[in-house]
Amino acid sequence: MIRRISYVRLTAMIAAAAMFGGSAVQSHAQSAAQQSGDWSDPATWAPAEPAAGDLATINGGFTVGVSQAGEVAGTLDLGTVASQSGNLSVSAPATLTVSTTMRVGQAATTTGNVTMSGGTVTVNGASPSGFGNGDLIVGDVGNGNWTQSGGDVTARDEIIIGLADVSTGVVDVSGGTFQTALGPHPATGGRSILVGFDGNGTLNVSGTGAVTANFDLLVGFLPGSVGTVNLSGGNIEAGFLFTNIDGNPAGSTAVINMTGGTFTTRVAFVLGQRAGTTTMNHSGGAINSPTNNGDMVVGDGGANTSTYNVSDTATVDVLHNFIVGAGGGSNGTVNQTGGTITAGDNLLIGRDGVGVWNMDGGVNNARNVFLGDFDSSQGTLKITGGTLNLTGNLSIGGALASNAAPDRVEPNGMNGPQGQALDANGVLIVSGNGGVINVDGNLLANPSDKSSFRSDPFAPGGDNSATLAFEIFSGAGTSLIDVAGVADLDGAVIDLDLMGGFSPALGATFDLLTATSFGSTGAGTTQNVGSGDGFTLASEDAGRFSLAIVSGGNGVILRVTAIPEPAAWSLAAVAFAGPAARRRGCV
C-alpha cells in the first residue's frame, strides 16, 4: 500500500496562528516601511533599514523594491495592519535573505503582494524547526499573492499557501525556481509545499516555472480547506503528491487542472489520501512516477471520493501500478476520453475499495488488469472506445489477486487452488464496437476458483463475482475481446444488453471474445479448477439468447445468438413489460 505520512506538528499550526496573530516570531529590532522606495534607501524605513535578525514590516500600500545583493531581515511581514496592504518587488541581481520566516498577507483582512522577476529570495531558518521558522507563508491569516516570472526562491523548511481558515494564498510561477531546500533532511534539506492548509490556497505553474518540494506537495490539508493546482507549463516535482491529507471525516477539497507541463513524483502520485474530495482534469502534459513506489492512485483512503478526468494529449507513465479505489471505503473514478496511460505493472480497479474506469478513447498500456482485487472490493471497467493493450492477464472478480503467490498453500500445509479474495466483485462492460481490447495473456473471470478455506461455509458472504456485460447498439455488435492465451470463465455471468431500441433479427449472431481455448490456465494447482467454460447467461437473457463456443479467431470464439422467445413469455412481456424491459429488447 501507499506510504502514509504523519504531520502531527502541523495540526497545531492553526492554534499557534490564532495565538500569535499569525505565526511565531523571534526577531530583534523592528523596521517598518514609511514610504515606497528601494530596500537599501534609508528613507524607505523607520527607524532604519532592517539588519540581520530584525523584524521588517510593509504596510500602508507601500511598495519596497529589492534590486541589490546583500539585503537581510530576521522576519519579513507584508500586511500586519488591518485593511492595509504591503508590496515587495524583487529583481536581478537582488539577494534577500530572511533568517526566520516570511509571511505575505500576515494579519486578518490584510493583503500582501510579491512580484519577482529575478534575483534570489531565501528563507533561511533552521530545519526542523518550531512553527514559523524557515517557512515561507503566502496567505498567513490575510490574503497573499506571489507572482514570479524569474529568479530563485528557497525556503529552508516549508512553503505554505493559504494557512489560516480565513486566508487566501495564490502563487503564480511562470519562470524561475520555487522550492523547499533540496538535500538530505534535516541536515540541509527542507520539507513540503502545502497548498490550502486550513484556508484557500492556489498554486499556478506555467511557462518555464519550476516548483520543487524536497518532501511532498500536499493539496488540501485540514477539513474545510481548499487546495488548487493549475499546471499549464513548466514542471512540478515532489516526493509524493498527496491530496486530502487530514483524516477528519469532514475532509478537504482539492482540484488539479493540468493542461501542459510535467508533474514528476519521486515516490507516488496520490489523489485522495484520506477523507474529502479530489477532482483532477488532465488534458495535456505528462505525469511521471518513475521510481520507488512508482504508482498513481485515484481514491486512496476511506471516506474519500476522487475523480480523474483524462483527455486529449495527456500522458501518464508510472513504474508500477495505476490504482483506482485503493483503500477500504474509498471511491475512485477515471473518465478517459483520450490520452495515453502506461503502467509498468498493473491497472488495479477496485483494489480494496470501489473503482470505476470509463474508457471512451485514448490508450492504456499495462501488464495486467485486476477488476475487484482484494476483499470486499468492487471494480468496473467500461470500454466504449480507445485501445487497451495488456502484455499479461485480464482478471475479473478476484480470480487471481494481484498479490497472489504462484501456488496457494492452505492452512493445513496442503497446496490448494489459487485465489485470494473474499467478496471481490469485478465487472467488465464492452459497450458498442468502438474499442480495441488486446490481451496477450489469459482472461480470468473465474470467481469460484479459490482456496476452499476462503469459500462458504467457512466465510459466509465471501463469494466473489465476475460479470462480462456487452451493450449491443446495432448489428455490428460489440468490440471483440482478443485473448492470445486461455479464457477461464468458470462461474462468470454473461450479461447482454440491447441498447437504443435495437432489436436483432432471430438467428443474428455476435462474437464476444476469442481465445486459443477455454480451460484452466495454471501449472500445478494454480488456476487449475474447472473446464473454463462454466459461465452462465444473466437470468434476464435466458430464453432470448444462446451462447456457444465455436472454432475461429485465435482458436475459439464465444458467440451469442438471438433465439425465438417462448410464446407465453412474449405475450406476458407485451402485457407487463415496462420501459426498461423494452429498452433491453425484451418485447
C-alpha positions as CSV (number, residue, x, y, z in Angstrom):
1,M,0.0,0.0,0.0
2,I,1.0,3.6,-0.3
3,R,3.2,5.0,2.4
4,R,1.4,7.2,5.0
5,I,2.8,10.4,6.4
6,S,2.4,12.0,9.8
7,Y,2.5,15.7,10.1
8,V,1.5,15.9,13.8
9,R,3.4,19.2,14.2
10,L,1.2,20.8,11.5
11,T,-2.1,20.0,13.3
12,A,-1.1,22.6,15.9
13,M,-0.3,25.3,13.4
14,I,-3.7,27.0,13.3
15,A,-3.9,27.2,17.1
16,A,-0.4,28.8,17.1
17,A,-1.5,31.2,14.3
18,A,-4.5,32.3,16.4
19,M,-2.4,32.7,19.5
20,F,0.2,34.9,17.8
21,G,-2.0,36.6,15.2
22,G,-0.2,34.6,12.6
23,S,3.0,32.5,13.1
24,A,5.5,32.7,15.9
25,V,8.2,35.3,15.5
26,Q,11.7,35.5,17.0
27,S,13.3,38.8,15.9
28,H,15.2,41.7,17.4
29,A,14.6,45.3,16.4
30,Q,11.7,46.3,14.1
31,S,11.9,48.3,10.9
32,A,8.7,49.5,9.2
33,A,8.4,50.8,5.7
34,Q,7.3,54.5,5.9
35,Q,7.1,55.1,2.1
36,S,7.6,53.3,-1.2
37,G,11.2,53.0,-2.3
38,D,14.2,50.9,-2.6
39,W,15.1,48.5,0.2
40,S,18.6,50.0,0.5
41,D,17.4,53.6,0.7
42,P,17.4,54.7,4.4
43,A,14.4,56.9,3.7
44,T,12.3,53.8,3.0
45,W,12.4,52.6,6.6
46,A,11.8,53.8,10.1
47,P,13.9,53.9,12.1
48,A,16.4,52.3,9.7
49,E,17.0,49.7,7.0
50,P,16.5,46.2,8.5
51,A,19.6,44.4,9.8
52,A,20.1,40.7,10.2
53,G,17.6,39.4,12.8
54,D,15.3,42.4,12.6
55,L,11.5,42.2,12.1
56,A,10.6,44.1,8.9
57,T,7.1,45.1,8.1
58,I,5.5,46.7,5.0
59,N,2.0,48.2,5.2
60,G,0.2,51.3,4.0
61,G,0.0,50.3,0.4
62,F,3.8,50.9,0.1
63,T,6.0,49.0,-2.3
64,V,9.6,48.2,-1.4
65,G,11.9,47.2,-4.3
66,V,14.8,44.9,-3.8
67,S,17.4,45.3,-6.5
68,Q,20.8,44.9,-4.8
69,A,22.6,42.0,-3.3
70,G,23.0,41.5,0.4
71,E,19.6,42.6,1.7
72,V,18.6,40.9,5.0
73,A,15.9,40.6,7.6
74,G,15.0,38.3,10.5
75,T,11.3,38.1,9.8
76,L,9.6,39.8,6.9
77,D,5.9,40.5,7.1
78,L,3.7,42.1,4.3
79,G,0.4,43.2,5.7
80,T,0.3,43.5,9.5
81,V,-2.3,46.3,9.9
82,A,-6.0,45.5,9.3
83,S,-7.3,46.5,5.8
84,Q,-3.9,47.6,4.6
85,S,-1.6,46.1,2.1
86,G,2.2,45.7,1.7
87,N,4.1,45.1,-1.5
88,L,7.5,43.8,-2.4
89,S,9.2,43.8,-5.8
90,V,12.4,41.7,-6.4
91,S,14.5,42.0,-9.5
92,A,18.0,40.9,-10.5
93,P,20.7,41.0,-9.2
94,A,19.0,41.2,-5.8
95,T,19.6,38.8,-3.0
96,L,17.3,38.9,0.0
97,T,17.9,36.5,3.0
98,V,15.3,36.2,5.7
99,S,16.7,34.3,8.7
100,T,13.4,33.2,10.4
101,T,10.2,33.4,8.3
102,M,8.5,35.4,5.6
103,R,4.7,36.0,5.7
104,V,2.8,37.5,2.8
105,G,-0.6,38.7,4.0
106,Q,0.2,38.2,7.6
107,A,-2.8,39.6,9.5
108,A,-6.6,39.2,9.0
109,T,-8.1,41.5,6.3
110,T,-4.6,42.5,5.0
111,T,-3.1,41.8,1.6
112,G,0.5,41.1,0.8
113,N,1.8,41.1,-2.7
114,V,5.2,39.9,-4.0
115,T,6.3,40.4,-7.6
116,M,9.6,38.8,-8.6
117,S,11.3,39.0,-12.0
118,G,14.8,37.9,-11.0
119,G,17.2,37.7,-8.1
120,T,17.2,35.3,-5.1
121,V,15.0,35.1,-2.0
122,T,16.0,32.7,0.7
123,V,14.1,32.0,3.9
124,N,16.9,30.5,5.9
125,G,15.5,29.4,9.3
126,A,16.5,26.2,11.0
127,S,15.0,22.9,9.9
128,P,13.5,21.0,11.5
129,S,12.0,23.9,13.5
130,G,9.2,25.1,15.6
131,F,6.3,26.6,13.7
132,G,7.2,29.6,11.6
133,N,11.0,29.1,11.4
134,G,12.3,28.6,7.9
135,D,8.9,28.9,6.4
136,L,7.5,31.0,3.5
137,I,3.8,31.6,4.1
138,V,1.7,33.1,1.3
139,G,-1.7,33.9,2.9
140,D,-1.0,33.6,6.6
141,V,-4.2,35.0,8.2
142,G,-4.8,37.5,5.4
143,N,-4.5,37.4,1.7
144,G,-1.2,36.7,0.0
145,N,-0.2,36.9,-3.7
146,W,3.2,35.8,-5.1
147,T,3.8,36.4,-8.8
148,Q,7.1,35.2,-10.1
149,S,8.4,35.4,-13.7
150,G,12.1,34.8,-12.8
151,G,14.6,34.3,-10.1
152,D,15.1,31.7,-7.4
153,V,13.1,31.2,-4.2
154,T,14.1,28.7,-1.4
155,A,12.5,28.1,2.0
156,R,14.7,26.2,4.4
157,D,11.8,24.3,5.9
158,E,8.3,24.6,4.3
159,I,6.2,26.7,2.0
160,I,2.5,27.1,3.0
161,I,-0.1,28.7,0.7
162,G,-3.3,29.6,2.5
163,L,-2.6,28.9,6.1
164,A,-5.5,30.0,8.4
165,D,-9.1,29.2,7.7
166,V,-9.8,32.9,6.7
167,S,-6.8,33.2,4.5
168,T,-6.3,33.1,0.7
169,G,-2.9,32.4,-0.8
170,V,-2.1,32.5,-4.6
171,V,1.3,31.7,-6.0
172,D,1.9,32.1,-9.8
173,V,5.3,30.8,-11.1
174,S,5.9,31.4,-14.8
175,G,9.6,31.4,-14.6
176,G,12.5,30.8,-12.2
177,T,12.6,28.2,-9.4
178,F,10.3,28.0,-6.3
179,Q,11.3,25.3,-3.8
180,T,11.9,24.0,-0.4
181,A,15.6,23.5,0.3
182,L,16.9,20.4,-1.5
183,G,19.1,17.9,0.2
184,P,19.1,15.3,3.0
185,H,16.7,16.3,5.8
186,P,17.3,17.7,8.3
187,A,21.0,18.3,7.6
188,T,20.5,20.5,4.6
189,G,17.0,19.8,3.1
190,G,13.6,21.3,3.7
191,R,10.2,19.6,3.8
192,S,6.9,20.1,1.9
193,I,4.9,22.6,0.0
194,L,1.3,22.8,1.3
195,V,-1.4,24.3,-0.9
196,G,-4.5,25.0,1.2
197,F,-3.5,24.1,4.8
198,D,-6.7,25.4,6.5
199,G,-7.6,28.2,4.1
200,N,-7.8,28.6,0.4
201,G,-4.6,28.0,-1.5
202,T,-3.8,28.1,-5.2
203,L,-0.6,27.2,-7.0
204,N,-0.3,28.1,-10.7
205,V,2.7,26.9,-12.7
206,S,3.2,27.9,-16.3
207,G,5.8,28.9,-18.9
208,T,9.3,27.8,-17.7
209,G,8.4,27.8,-14.0
210,A,9.9,25.1,-11.8
211,V,8.4,24.2,-8.4
212,T,10.1,21.5,-6.3
213,A,9.3,20.1,-2.9
214,N,12.2,18.3,-1.1
215,F,9.5,16.2,0.6
216,D,5.9,16.3,-0.7
217,L,3.3,18.5,-2.4
218,L,0.2,18.4,-0.1
219,V,-3.0,19.8,-1.5
220,G,-6.0,20.3,0.8
221,F,-4.8,19.6,4.3
222,L,-7.2,20.3,7.2
223,P,-11.0,19.7,6.9
224,G,-12.7,22.6,5.1
225,S,-9.5,23.7,3.3
226,V,-9.5,24.1,-0.4
227,G,-6.3,23.5,-2.4
228,T,-6.0,24.1,-6.2
229,V,-3.1,23.4,-8.5
230,N,-3.1,24.6,-12.1
231,L,-0.2,23.3,-14.3
232,S,-0.1,24.6,-17.9
233,G,3.7,24.6,-18.4
234,G,7.0,24.3,-16.7
235,N,7.3,21.5,-14.1
236,I,6.4,20.4,-10.6
237,E,8.5,17.8,-8.8
238,A,7.9,16.2,-5.3
239,G,8.4,13.1,-3.4
240,F,4.7,12.3,-3.1
241,L,1.7,14.3,-4.4
242,F,-1.0,13.9,-1.7
243,T,-4.4,15.5,-1.8
244,N,-7.0,15.4,1.1
245,I,-4.4,15.0,3.9
246,D,-6.2,15.1,7.2
247,G,-8.3,12.1,8.3
248,N,-11.2,14.1,9.8
249,P,-14.5,12.9,8.3
250,A,-15.4,16.4,7.1
251,G,-12.4,16.3,4.7
252,S,-10.9,18.9,2.4
253,T,-11.4,19.8,-1.3
254,A,-8.6,19.5,-3.9
255,V,-8.7,20.5,-7.5
256,I,-5.9,19.9,-10.0
257,N,-6.1,21.2,-13.6
258,M,-3.3,20.1,-15.9
259,T,-3.1,21.3,-19.5
260,G,0.6,21.1,-20.0
261,G,4.0,20.9,-18.4
262,T,5.5,17.9,-16.4
263,F,4.5,16.7,-13.0
264,T,7.0,14.2,-11.6
265,T,6.7,12.3,-8.3
266,R,9.8,10.5,-7.0
267,V,7.6,8.1,-4.9
268,A,3.9,8.2,-5.9
269,F,1.1,10.4,-7.2
270,V,-1.9,10.0,-4.9
271,L,-5.2,11.7,-5.3
272,G,-7.4,11.4,-2.2
273,Q,-5.2,10.2,0.7
274,R,-7.9,10.5,3.3
275,A,-11.4,12.0,3.7
276,G,-12.5,14.6,1.2
277,T,-12.9,15.1,-2.5
278,T,-10.4,15.5,-5.3
279,T,-11.1,16.3,-8.9
280,M,-8.2,16.3,-11.4
281,N,-8.7,17.4,-15.0
282,H,-5.8,16.3,-17.2
283,S,-5.8,17.3,-20.9
284,G,-2.1,17.9,-21.6
285,G,1.3,17.4,-20.3
286,A,3.0,14.4,-18.6
287,I,2.6,12.8,-15.2
288,N,5.6,10.6,-14.4
289,S,6.3,8.4,-11.3
290,P,9.5,6.6,-12.3
291,T,11.0,5.4,-9.0
292,N,10.3,3.9,-5.6
293,N,6.6,3.0,-5.2
294,G,6.1,4.3,-8.8
295,D,2.3,4.3,-8.5
296,M,-0.6,6.6,-9.4
297,V,-3.6,6.4,-7.2
298,V,-7.2,7.7,-7.6
299,G,-9.0,7.4,-4.3
300,D,-6.6,6.1,-1.6
301,G,-8.3,6.4,1.8
302,G,-11.6,5.7,3.4
303,A,-14.4,8.3,3.1
304,N,-12.6,9.7,0.0
305,T,-14.1,10.4,-3.4
306,S,-11.6,11.2,-6.2
307,T,-12.2,11.7,-9.9
308,Y,-9.6,11.8,-12.6
309,N,-10.6,13.1,-16.0
310,V,-8.0,12.4,-18.7
311,S,-8.3,13.5,-22.3
312,D,-6.6,14.9,-25.4
313,T,-2.8,14.6,-25.3
314,A,-2.3,13.9,-21.6
315,T,0.2,11.2,-20.7
316,V,0.8,9.1,-17.6
317,D,3.9,6.9,-17.1
318,V,4.3,5.0,-13.8
319,L,6.9,2.5,-12.9
320,H,4.5,0.0,-11.3
321,N,0.7,0.4,-10.7
322,F,-2.2,2.7,-11.6
323,I,-4.7,2.1,-8.7
324,V,-8.4,3.2,-8.6
325,G,-10.2,2.8,-5.2
326,A,-7.1,1.7,-3.2
327,G,-8.3,1.6,0.4
328,G,-11.4,0.2,2.0
329,G,-14.2,2.8,1.9
330,S,-12.5,4.8,-0.9
331,N,-14.3,5.7,-4.2
332,G,-12.2,6.3,-7.3
333,T,-13.3,7.1,-10.8
334,V,-11.4,7.5,-14.0
335,N,-13.1,9.1,-17.0
336,Q,-10.9,8.7,-20.1
337,T,-11.7,10.2,-23.4
338,G,-8.1,10.5,-24.7
339,G,-4.5,10.5,-23.6
340,T,-2.1,7.6,-23.0
341,I,-1.6,5.8,-19.7
342,T,1.3,3.4,-19.3
343,A,1.8,1.3,-16.2
344,G,4.8,-0.9,-15.8
345,D,2.8,-3.4,-13.9
346,N,-0.9,-3.3,-13.3
347,L,-4.2,-1.4,-13.6
348,L,-5.9,-2.2,-10.3
349,I,-9.5,-1.1,-10.4
350,G,-11.2,-1.6,-7.1
351,R,-8.3,-2.8,-5.1
352,D,-9.8,-2.6,-1.5
353,G,-12.4,0.0,-2.3
354,V,-14.7,0.9,-5.2
355,G,-13.0,1.7,-8.5
356,V,-14.7,2.7,-11.8
357,W,-12.9,3.3,-15.1
358,N,-14.9,4.7,-18.0
359,M,-12.8,4.4,-21.2
360,D,-14.2,6.2,-24.3
361,G,-10.9,7.0,-26.0
362,G,-7.1,7.1,-25.6
363,V,-4.7,4.2,-25.0
364,N,-4.0,2.2,-21.9
365,N,-0.8,0.0,-21.7
366,A,-0.1,-2.3,-18.8
367,R,0.9,-5.8,-17.9
368,N,-2.3,-6.9,-16.1
369,V,-5.7,-5.5,-15.2
370,F,-7.5,-6.6,-12.0
371,L,-11.2,-5.7,-11.5
372,G,-12.2,-6.2,-7.9
373,D,-8.8,-7.3,-6.4
374,F,-9.0,-7.7,-2.7
375,D,-11.6,-8.5,0.0
376,S,-14.9,-6.5,-0.3
377,S,-13.9,-4.7,-3.4
378,Q,-15.8,-3.6,-6.5
379,G,-14.0,-2.9,-9.8
380,T,-15.7,-1.8,-13.0
381,L,-14.1,-1.2,-16.4
382,K,-16.4,0.1,-19.2
383,I,-14.8,0.2,-22.6
384,T,-16.7,2.3,-25.2
385,G,-13.7,3.4,-27.3
386,G,-9.9,3.6,-27.2
387,T,-7.3,0.8,-27.0
388,L,-6.4,-1.4,-24.1
389,N,-3.1,-3.3,-24.5
390,L,-2.1,-5.9,-21.9
391,T,1.0,-8.0,-22.1
392,G,-0.4,-10.2,-19.3
393,N,-3.8,-11.1,-18.0
394,L,-7.2,-9.6,-17.6
395,S,-8.6,-10.7,-14.2
396,I,-12.2,-10.1,-13.2
397,G,-13.6,-10.6,-9.7
398,G,-10.7,-11.8,-7.6
399,A,-9.9,-14.7,-9.9
400,L,-6.2,-14.1,-9.3
401,A,-5.4,-11.4,-6.8
402,S,-2.5,-9.1,-7.7
403,N,-0.5,-10.2,-4.6
404,A,-1.2,-13.9,-5.0
405,A,1.7,-16.3,-4.9
406,P,2.2,-18.7,-7.8
407,D,0.7,-21.5,-5.8
408,R,-1.7,-21.1,-2.8
409,V,-0.8,-23.0,0.4
410,E,-3.8,-23.9,2.6
411,P,-3.6,-23.5,6.4
412,N,-3.1,-27.3,6.7
413,G,0.0,-27.0,4.6
414,M,-1.5,-28.6,1.5
415,N,-1.5,-26.9,-1.8
416,G,-4.8,-25.6,-2.9
417,P,-6.5,-23.9,-5.9
418,Q,-5.4,-20.4,-6.5
419,G,-7.4,-17.3,-5.4
420,Q,-7.0,-14.8,-2.6
421,A,-10.0,-12.6,-2.3
422,L,-13.4,-12.8,-0.5
423,D,-16.3,-10.7,-1.8
424,A,-14.3,-9.4,-4.7
425,N,-16.6,-8.2,-7.4
426,G,-15.5,-7.4,-10.9
427,V,-17.4,-6.1,-13.9
428,L,-16.2,-5.6,-17.5
429,I,-18.5,-3.8,-19.8
430,V,-17.9,-3.7,-23.5
431,S,-20.2,-1.0,-24.9
432,G,-20.6,-0.9,-28.7
433,N,-17.9,-1.6,-31.2
434,G,-15.6,1.4,-30.9
435,G,-12.9,-0.1,-28.7
436,V,-9.8,-2.3,-29.2
437,I,-9.1,-4.9,-26.4
438,N,-5.8,-6.8,-26.7
439,V,-4.9,-9.4,-24.0
440,D,-1.6,-11.1,-24.6
441,G,-2.1,-13.4,-21.6
442,N,-5.2,-15.0,-20.2
443,L,-8.8,-13.9,-19.5
444,L,-9.5,-14.9,-15.9
445,A,-13.2,-14.4,-14.9
446,N,-13.5,-17.4,-12.6
447,P,-14.7,-16.3,-9.2
448,S,-15.2,-19.9,-8.0
449,D,-11.6,-20.7,-8.4
450,K,-10.2,-20.1,-5.0
451,S,-8.9,-21.9,-1.9
452,S,-11.5,-24.0,-0.2
453,F,-10.9,-22.3,3.2
454,R,-11.7,-18.9,1.5
455,S,-15.2,-20.2,0.4
456,D,-18.6,-20.6,2.0
457,P,-19.5,-22.0,4.5
458,F,-16.2,-21.0,6.2
459,A,-16.6,-17.4,5.1
460,P,-20.3,-16.7,4.6
461,G,-21.0,-13.9,2.2
462,G,-17.5,-14.2,0.9
463,D,-18.3,-15.3,-2.6
464,N,-16.6,-13.4,-5.5
465,S,-18.4,-12.4,-8.6
466,A,-17.4,-11.8,-12.2
467,T,-19.6,-10.2,-14.8
468,L,-18.9,-9.7,-18.5
469,A,-21.5,-7.3,-19.9
470,F,-21.9,-6.5,-23.6
471,E,-24.0,-3.5,-24.7
472,I,-25.2,-4.0,-28.3
473,F,-26.5,-1.0,-30.3
474,S,-26.6,-2.4,-33.8
475,G,-25.9,-5.4,-36.0
476,A,-22.2,-4.5,-35.7
477,G,-22.3,-6.0,-32.2
478,T,-19.5,-5.1,-29.8
479,S,-15.8,-4.8,-29.7
480,L,-14.1,-8.2,-29.6
481,I,-12.1,-9.2,-26.5
482,D,-8.9,-10.5,-28.2
483,V,-7.2,-13.0,-25.9
484,A,-3.9,-14.6,-27.1
485,G,-4.0,-17.1,-24.2
486,V,-6.7,-19.1,-22.5
487,A,-10.2,-17.9,-21.4
488,D,-11.2,-19.2,-18.0
489,L,-14.8,-18.2,-17.3
490,D,-15.9,-20.7,-14.7
491,G,-18.6,-19.0,-12.6
492,A,-18.8,-15.9,-14.7
493,V,-22.0,-14.3,-15.7
494,I,-22.5,-13.1,-19.3
495,D,-25.0,-10.2,-19.4
496,L,-26.3,-9.0,-22.8
497,D,-28.0,-5.6,-23.1
498,L,-29.7,-4.3,-26.2
499,M,-29.4,-0.5,-26.3
500,G,-31.1,2.4,-28.1
501,G,-34.1,0.4,-29.2
502,F,-32.1,-2.1,-31.2
503,S,-33.8,-5.5,-31.8
504,P,-31.7,-8.1,-33.6
505,A,-33.3,-10.5,-36.1
506,L,-33.8,-14.0,-35.0
507,G,-30.7,-16.0,-35.6
508,A,-28.4,-12.9,-35.6
509,T,-25.0,-13.7,-34.1
510,F,-22.5,-11.6,-32.3
511,D,-18.9,-12.6,-31.4
512,L,-17.9,-11.6,-27.9
513,L,-14.4,-12.8,-27.4
514,T,-11.8,-15.0,-29.0
515,A,-9.0,-17.1,-27.3
516,T,-6.8,-20.1,-28.0
517,S,-9.1,-22.2,-25.9
518,F,-11.4,-22.3,-22.8
519,G,-9.9,-24.1,-19.8
520,S,-7.8,-23.9,-16.7
521,T,-4.8,-21.6,-17.0
522,G,-2.2,-22.6,-14.4
523,A,0.5,-25.1,-13.7
524,G,0.3,-27.4,-10.7
525,T,-2.7,-26.2,-8.6
526,T,-2.7,-22.6,-9.8
527,Q,-5.9,-21.6,-11.6
528,N,-6.5,-25.3,-12.3
529,V,-10.1,-25.8,-11.4
530,G,-12.9,-26.5,-13.8
531,S,-13.1,-26.5,-17.6
532,G,-13.1,-22.8,-18.2
533,D,-16.5,-22.7,-19.9
534,G,-18.7,-22.8,-16.8
535,F,-20.2,-19.5,-17.5
536,T,-24.0,-18.7,-17.4
537,L,-26.2,-16.2,-19.0
538,A,-27.8,-13.4,-16.8
539,S,-31.2,-14.6,-15.8
540,E,-33.0,-11.9,-17.9
541,D,-31.2,-13.1,-21.0
542,A,-32.3,-16.7,-20.7
543,G,-34.7,-17.6,-23.5
544,R,-33.6,-14.6,-25.6
545,F,-30.0,-15.6,-26.4
546,S,-27.9,-18.7,-26.6
547,L,-24.1,-18.9,-26.1
548,A,-21.8,-21.3,-27.9
549,I,-18.1,-21.8,-28.2
550,V,-17.2,-22.2,-31.9
551,S,-14.0,-22.5,-33.9
552,G,-12.3,-19.4,-35.3
553,G,-10.4,-16.4,-34.4
554,N,-7.4,-17.3,-32.2
555,G,-8.7,-20.8,-31.9
556,V,-12.2,-20.5,-30.4
557,I,-14.9,-17.8,-30.3
558,L,-17.6,-17.2,-27.7
559,R,-20.6,-16.4,-29.8
560,V,-24.1,-15.3,-28.9
561,T,-27.2,-15.9,-31.0
562,A,-30.6,-14.3,-30.8
563,I,-33.2,-17.0,-30.4
564,P,-37.1,-17.0,-30.5
565,E,-38.7,-16.2,-27.2
566,P,-41.2,-18.7,-25.7
567,A,-44.6,-17.6,-26.9
568,A,-46.2,-17.5,-23.4
569,W,-43.3,-15.4,-22.1
570,S,-43.5,-13.0,-25.0
571,L,-47.3,-12.4,-24.5
572,A,-46.7,-11.8,-20.8
573,A,-43.9,-9.4,-21.7
574,V,-46.1,-7.4,-24.0
575,A,-48.7,-7.0,-21.3
576,F,-46.5,-6.2,-18.4
577,A,-43.0,-5.1,-19.6
578,G,-42.0,-1.6,-18.6
579,P,-39.8,0.8,-20.4
580,A,-36.6,-0.7,-19.1
581,A,-37.6,-4.1,-20.4
582,R,-38.5,-2.7,-23.8
583,R,-35.1,-0.9,-23.9
584,R,-33.4,-4.2,-23.5
585,G,-35.3,-5.7,-26.4
586,C,-37.5,-8.0,-24.4
587,V,-40.6,-7.1,-26.4
